[in-house]
Amino acid sequence: MIKPVSPVRKIVGLLACFTMAAALLSSCQKSGSPQESRASLSTLNTLTEEEEKAGWKLLFNGETLDGWKRYNHDSIGPLWTVQDGMIVYNGEGLVEGIGKTGSGSLITIQQFGNFELTADWKVSPGANSGILYHVMEKPEYEFDHVTGPEYQVLDDVGFKGHSLGDTQKAGSNYGMYGAPYGKRLLPAGEWNTARIIYNNGHVEHWLNGEKTVEFDENSEDFKERLSNSQWSEYPDWNKFKTGSISLQNHKAPVYFRNIKIKEL
């Protein structure tokens, strides 16, 4: 004779099954299947067929720093390396006099005028960096930021260097236009996606799919902000409308991948 299962034992059994299923689902969500992981990795630093048809180009192939150089220097390393499909900055560019004798920033050899650029970026805790454009490399310009405007890359929460103004936080046009409060910024150690559009003076910054900044360089508002900003001390800041893309160095490691550009 089959002995009936008590209601309590049924409930305990169901709870155990539910717990096991939930744990399995959580594990799958965190790690993903091997096929999913391989598929995800295979799409990094690549262009889709649609992107190629639309005119997008890769600035980083995931394997080498071909097409890049260090600002006003012949040697890139050891500040910048390629690791696991990422451009990695080691965070040592402002020590041992490097920051005092010239920028450690990494710039594209090719120059761009009107463009749309996207890039994934990740910062270590407290890190500060930036994506600059229209950067002009000349011996008389010691640093990239004296010529090129900057999309701010920053750990807003963990940065301890100094108190931050509204125009100094992630997604801002540094020193000019601030990203809004409540933007979608992921914390240090997680990937964010930047998007920059420059088209005949019209500028847009995007962070994780949301617009953070929009302005026109020809507007009176821009001119007034410039005259009251730190950039007024640099006569050639924002002067050049064709120049290099620059990944900025500071005092902590930063990471970049999926750097793509389309000329407009």
Secondary structure, 3 states (H helix, E strand, C coil): CCCCCCHHHHHHHHHHHHHHHHHHHHHHHHHCCHHHHHHHHHCCCCCCHHHHHHCEEECCCCCCCCCEEECCCCCCCCCEEEECCEEEECCCCCCCCHHHHCCCCEEECCCECCEEEEEEEEECCCCEEEEEEEECCCCCCCCHHHCCCEEEEECCCCCCCCCCCHHHCCCCECCCECCCCCCCCCCCCCCEEEEEEEECCEEEEEECCEEEEEEECCCHHHHHHHHCCHHHHCCCCCCCCCEEEEECCCCCCEEEEEEEEEEC
